[in-house]
Amino acid sequence: MPAMKVERREQGATRRSILQLLRRHGEMSAVELSAALEIGAVGIRQHLTALEREGLVYISGLRRNVGRPAHLYALTERAESFFPKHYERLVCELIESMAAVGGDAAVSEVLEQRRKTLNADLAPKLAGKPRAVQVAALADMLASQGYMCECEQLDNGDLLMTQYNCPFDCVARRYPQICDQELRLYEDLLATSITRDMTIAEGGHCCRYRIPV
């Protein structure tokens, strides 16, 4: 294996270790990180500079001990993406608990309220724009929420919005109401009837929406 690839791999492993230590301890100095990882302080500072440039760490304070004051480093919000989150599992458990208490009707009521809230939030951002611009903007918003969403214009002028990931897959497979509410949300936002010919919840590789211009 080329030396450069080995070096990059080692750098990546060291930077992940720095992020993990900062996650555990909240904030640490370069000297403390150096001691924990048994790497020279100069090398640690180079890694910290790179992580700071990438927006993953920041200088959170200054520790004043005997001698030279030391900068303290902490994780940025962006760095949180490097640590596992089990939001999907939590959502599934909450929905299951809700259904156990109030039945499917309670689930439907909550999902309908969610649709109304999202509609109130998103509608002003799409109002007054041409349909193609609306769909592109909606796809961008959904992509930012983890849907892996994109759109394209078909030969007949209609628009195709495709989602390659469902953030609520575990819920949607058990409670199809969430898919129904998603479709209603898009129809409300775009003020048109939409044809959905595939969903991930029903075994498709994507959720696909055909939107007339």
C-alpha positions in Angstrom: 0.0 0.0 0.0 1.4 3.5 -0.9 2.9 5.3 2.0 0.6 8.3 1.4 -2.5 6.2 1.9 -1.1 4.6 5.1 -0.3 8.1 6.4 -3.8 9.4 5.6 -5.4 6.4 7.3 -3.3 6.9 10.4 -4.2 10.6 10.4 -7.9 9.7 10.1 -7.6 7.2 13.0 -5.8 9.8 15.2 -8.4 12.5 14.5 -11.3 10.1 15.3 -9.5 9.3 18.6 -9.3 13.0 19.3 -13.0 13.5 18.6 -13.9 10.5 20.9 -11.8 11.8 23.7 -13.4 15.3 23.5 -16.8 13.6 23.4 -15.9 11.7 26.6 -14.4 14.6 28.5 -16.2 17.7 27.1 -13.0 19.7 26.6 -9.3 19.0 26.7 -6.0 20.8 26.1 -3.5 19.7 23.5 -1.2 18.6 26.2 -3.9 16.4 27.7 -4.7 14.9 24.3 -1.0 14.3 23.7 -0.7 12.4 27.0 -3.9 10.3 26.4 -2.9 9.3 22.8 0.9 9.2 23.4 1.5 11.5 20.5 3.8 14.5 20.6 2.1 17.8 21.4 3.2 19.3 18.1 1.5 16.5 16.2 -1.7 16.9 18.2 -1.8 20.6 17.6 -1.5 19.9 13.8 -4.5 17.5 14.0 -6.5 20.0 16.1 -5.7 22.8 13.5 -7.0 20.5 10.8 -10.1 19.5 12.8 -10.8 23.2 13.5 -10.5 24.0 9.9 -13.0 21.3 9.1 -15.4 22.9 11.6 -15.3 19.9 14.0 -13.6 21.4 17.0 -13.2 24.9 18.4 -11.3 26.6 21.2 -13.8 26.7 24.1 -11.7 28.4 26.7 -8.4 29.0 28.3 -7.0 27.1 31.3 -4.7 29.2 33.4 -2.3 27.0 35.4 1.2 27.6 36.5 3.2 28.5 33.4 1.8 29.0 30.0 -2.0 29.1 29.7 -3.5 26.3 27.6 -6.3 26.5 25.1 -9.2 24.0 25.7 -10.8 22.3 22.7 -14.3 21.0 22.4 -16.6 19.5 19.7 -18.8 21.7 17.5 -22.4 20.7 16.7 -21.1 19.5 13.3 -18.9 16.9 15.0 -22.0 15.2 16.5 -22.7 13.6 13.2 -19.7 11.3 13.8 -21.4 9.6 16.8 -24.2 7.1 16.4 -27.7 8.4 17.0 -30.7 6.0 17.4 -33.5 8.5 16.7 -35.2 6.0 14.4 -35.4 3.4 17.1 -36.7 6.0 19.6 -39.4 7.1 17.1 -40.5 3.5 16.6 -40.7 2.9 20.3 -42.7 6.1 20.9 -45.1 5.3 18.1 -45.5 1.7 19.4 -46.2 3.0 22.9 -48.7 5.5 21.6 -50.5 2.8 19.7 -50.6 0.6 22.8 -52.3 3.4 24.7 -54.6 5.0 22.1 -54.7 2.5 19.2 -54.1 3.4 15.5 -56.4 6.3 15.8 -54.0 8.0 18.2 -51.1 7.4 15.8 -53.1 8.9 12.9 -54.0 11.9 15.0 -50.4 12.7 15.9 -49.2 12.2 12.3 -52.0 14.5 11.0 -50.9 17.2 13.5 -47.3 16.7 12.3 -48.5 17.2 8.7 -50.3 20.4 9.6 -47.3 21.8 11.5 -44.9 21.0 8.6 -47.4 22.6 6.1 -47.5 25.8 8.1 -43.7 25.9 8.2 -43.0 25.0 4.6 -45.8 26.7 2.7 -44.5 30.3 3.0 -41.2 29.1 1.6 -42.8 27.8 -1.6 -45.6 30.4 -2.0 -45.7 32.3 -5.3 -43.1 30.3 -7.1 -43.5 28.3 -10.3 -44.2 24.6 -9.9 -40.8 23.4 -11.0 -39.1 25.8 -8.6 -41.4 24.7 -5.8 -40.6 21.0 -6.3 -36.8 21.7 -6.5 -37.0 23.7 -3.3 -39.1 21.0 -1.6 -36.6 18.3 -2.7 -33.7 20.3 -1.2 -35.6 20.7 2.1 -36.3 17.0 2.2 -32.7 16.2 1.4 -31.5 18.2 4.3 -33.8 16.1 6.5 -32.2 12.8 5.4 -34.6 11.8 2.6 -31.8 11.6 0.0 -34.3 13.4 -2.3 -33.8 14.7 -5.8 -36.1 15.9 -8.6 -36.0 15.9 -12.4 -38.2 17.0 -15.2 -39.7 14.3 -17.5 -40.0 14.5 -21.3 -43.7 15.3 -21.0 -42.9 18.2 -18.7 -44.1 16.6 -15.5 -41.8 16.5 -12.5 -40.4 13.4 -10.8 -39.4 13.7 -7.1 -37.6 10.6 -5.8 -36.6 9.8 -2.2 -33.9 7.1 -1.8 -34.1 7.1 2.0 -37.0 7.1 4.4 -36.1 8.5 7.9 -39.2 6.8 9.2 -38.8 3.4 7.5 -39.4 1.4 10.7 -42.6 3.4 11.4 -43.9 3.5 7.9 -43.7 -0.3 7.5 -46.0 -0.8 10.5 -48.1 2.4 10.2 -48.9 3.2 6.5 -50.7 6.4 7.8 -47.3 8.1 7.8 -47.0 7.6 4.0 -50.5 8.8 3.5 -49.8 12.0 5.5 -46.5 12.6 3.5 -48.4 12.4 0.3 -51.1 14.8 1.6 -48.5 17.2 2.8 -46.8 17.4 -0.7 -50.2 17.8 -2.4 -51.1 20.6 0.0 -47.8 22.4 -0.5 -47.9 22.1 -4.3 -51.7 22.5 -4.6 -52.0 19.6 -7.0 -52.8 15.9 -7.2 -49.7 13.7 -7.0 -49.2 10.1 -8.2 -47.0 8.0 -6.0 -46.1 4.8 -7.8 -43.5 3.3 -5.4 -42.6 3.4 -1.7 -39.8 2.0 0.4 -42.3 0.9 3.0 -43.9 -1.4 0.5 -40.6 -2.9 -0.6 -39.5 -0.5 -3.3 -36.0 0.9 -3.5 -37.3 4.4 -3.3 -40.4 6.6 -2.8 -41.3 8.1 -6.2 -43.8 11.0 -6.8 -45.0 12.1 -10.2 -46.1 15.8 -10.1 -47.9 17.5 -13.0 -46.7 20.9 -14.1 
